[in-house]
Amino acid sequence: MAPPAALSQEAFAGALRGLARYYWDRHPFHVRLHEGGCGPDEIRSWVANRWYYQRCLAQKNAAIISRCPLPEVRRMWLPRVRFYDGAHEQEGGLAEWLVLADAVGLTRQEVLDERHVLRGVRFAVDAYLHFCQTRPWTEGLAAALTELFAPQLMSRRLDAWRRHYDWIKPDGLTYFETRIAVAGDESADTLGLVLTHCESAQEQQAALAALRFKCDVLGAMLDAIDYAATGS
């Protein structure tokens, strides 16, 4: 029996984009968040728990390029490490997330000591980081393709938070404004790399499984946050 044939790049890209139905924008918590149905404590829980995810992103990006043998890919990917860590102290995405935390009423210390991080969130994020540290670099790239679905979600979040949660200090939204500006270009670059370097049917299926896994990671985070808020 002949092995399965690889998909064309167009079909492969379509299959990757088709996994958007598993993305966390459809989760009941996100729907409630964007419809103005969350109270201050729920938003603070989301921000504090999401910090744990944000904190791992520079590490997972470094892990991906540490496993990649191609200098041109490493050069392309390296700015993603700096985006979160910043070039200097008090710069970068993590610093901007701490501004968001202050804007919703969290102290810097309670975010940094991670006292609010739920065990379900911790387990999911740790699993994602471990995946990128141990799986082939192409699968790490593919897992990052949730960014294909992210710019539209962040744009909707900005509009919703400004409309429904006017108690949040405006400067706290800087992270989302900054991220929207770069996410579209990054997602296009990532998709191009995955399409180029996942050529066999086996590599393509592994990439699809990696992206589905990442969607499950994000969904598990919201499951934990939602359960803590509602008990169901």
VENBELTA-V755128 format. One line per field, one symbol per residue. phi: phi as a letter, one per 40 degrees, with the letter a starting at -180 (. if undefined). psi: psi as a letter, one per 40 degrees, with the letter a starting at -180 (. if undefined). burial: # if it has 9 or more other C-alpha atoms within 8 Angstrom, else .. A space follows every 50 residues. Layout:
phi->???
psi->???
burial->???
This chain:
phi->.cccccccdccccccccccdcccccccdccccdccgcccdcccccccccc dccdcccccccccccccccbdccccccddcccdccgcadgbgcccccccc dccchccdcccccgccccccccccccccccdccbcddccccccccdcdcc dccccccdcccccbbccccdcccddccccdcbccccccccdcccccbbcc ccccccccccccdcccdcccdcdccccccbga
psi->hiiiiiiidddddddddeedeeieeeiddddddeeeehiddddddddddd dddddeddddddddddehehddddddddeddddddidiieiidddddddd dddeeiidddddefdehiddddddddddddddddiidddddddeeeeded ddddddddddddddgeehhdeeeddddddddeddddddddddddddegdi dddddddddddddddddddddddddddddee.
burial->.....##....##.##..##.###.##..#####.#.#...########. ###############.##....##..##.#######....########## ####.#.#.##..#.###.###.##.###.###...############## #.######.##...#..##..######.##..##.###.##.###..##. #.##.###.#############.####.....
